[in-house]
Amino acid sequence: MPDYSLSYFYVLTFFVVGAVFVTVLLTIARLVAPKKITPEKLRTYESGEEPIGQAWARYPTHFYVFALLFVVFDVEVIFLFPWAVLFRALGGPGLVEMAVFIAILAVGLYYAWKKDALNWY
């Protein structure tokens, strides 16, 4: 009969050793790192470009909606690969399930299209 409490001990030990390791490395980095503060280091950095205007700008929400739609459909495509690998083993029921899955995705894409969520203005 396996001793499951020993497994919990291993996980706890791994967590503690990891936390101590990270803490030690961050402390060493803080002690060793140079601390010379210059006006150039205190400037706002924007990919090597001079900052223009305020940093608190409002962005249109359709950019976020577009990005979320991309992530949703990108993740959904990942489900197609295991299905394609097991296509013959799944047979007819697997084909029907995937057809329903793709139909749901198509309805979601149609809805996003009608709501102008795919326009990049």
C-alpha positions in Angstrom: 0.0 0.0 0.0 1.6 3.3 -1.0 2.3 6.0 1.5 0.6 9.1 0.2 1.7 11.3 3.1 5.2 10.9 1.9 4.2 12.3 -1.5 2.8 15.4 0.3 6.1 15.7 2.1 8.0 15.7 -1.2 5.8 18.4 -2.7 6.2 20.6 0.4 10.0 20.0 0.4 10.2 20.9 -3.3 8.1 24.1 -2.6 10.2 25.2 0.4 13.5 24.5 -1.4 12.3 26.5 -4.5 11.1 29.4 -2.3 14.5 29.5 -0.4 16.4 29.3 -3.7 14.5 32.2 -5.2 14.8 34.3 -2.1 18.6 33.7 -1.9 19.1 34.6 -5.5 17.0 37.8 -5.3 18.9 38.8 -2.1 22.3 38.2 -3.8 21.2 40.2 -6.8 20.1 43.1 -4.6 23.4 43.1 -2.7 25.6 42.8 -5.8 23.8 45.1 -8.2 25.2 48.6 -8.7 23.0 51.3 -7.2 24.2 54.4 -9.1 21.1 56.4 -9.8 21.3 58.8 -12.7 18.7 61.0 -14.4 19.0 58.9 -17.6 18.1 55.7 -15.6 15.0 57.5 -14.1 13.6 58.4 -17.5 10.7 56.6 -18.9 11.8 53.9 -21.4 9.6 53.1 -24.4 11.6 50.8 -26.6 14.3 53.3 -27.3 12.0 56.0 -28.4 11.4 59.4 -26.8 8.2 59.3 -24.8 5.5 61.6 -26.3 2.5 62.8 -24.3 1.0 61.3 -21.2 1.3 57.6 -20.3 -2.3 57.5 -19.2 -3.9 57.3 -22.6 -7.3 55.7 -23.2 -7.3 52.8 -25.7 -10.4 51.8 -27.5 -11.9 48.6 -26.2 -12.2 47.0 -29.6 -8.4 46.3 -29.5 -9.0 44.2 -26.4 -12.0 42.4 -27.9 -10.0 41.7 -31.1 -7.1 40.2 -29.0 -9.5 38.1 -26.9 -11.2 36.8 -30.0 -7.8 35.8 -31.4 -6.8 34.0 -28.2 -10.2 32.2 -28.0 -10.0 31.0 -31.6 -6.3 30.2 -31.4 -6.9 28.0 -28.3 -9.8 26.3 -30.0 -7.7 25.4 -33.0 -5.4 23.5 -30.6 -8.3 21.1 -30.0 -8.4 20.2 -33.7 -4.9 18.6 -33.7 -5.6 15.7 -31.2 -8.9 15.1 -33.0 -7.1 14.9 -36.4 -4.6 12.4 -34.9 -7.3 10.2 -33.6 -9.8 10.7 -36.4 -9.9 7.0 -37.5 -10.2 5.7 -33.9 -13.0 8.1 -33.1 -15.1 7.2 -36.1 -18.5 8.7 -36.9 -19.3 9.9 -33.4 -16.0 11.8 -33.2 -16.8 13.4 -36.6 -20.2 14.5 -35.4 -18.8 15.9 -32.1 -16.2 17.9 -34.0 -18.8 19.1 -36.5 -20.9 20.5 -33.6 -17.7 22.0 -32.1 -16.8 23.8 -35.3 -20.4 24.9 -35.8 -20.3 26.5 -32.3 -17.1 28.3 -33.3 -18.7 29.4 -36.6 -21.7 30.9 -34.8 -19.3 32.7 -32.4 -17.3 34.0 -35.4 -20.5 35.1 -37.2 -21.7 36.9 -34.0 -18.3 38.7 -33.7 -18.4 39.7 -37.3 -22.0 41.1 -37.0 -20.9 43.1 -33.9 -18.0 44.6 -35.9 -15.5 43.1 -33.4 -13.2 42.0 -36.3 -12.7 45.5 -37.7 -9.3 47.0 -36.9 -10.4 50.6 -37.6 
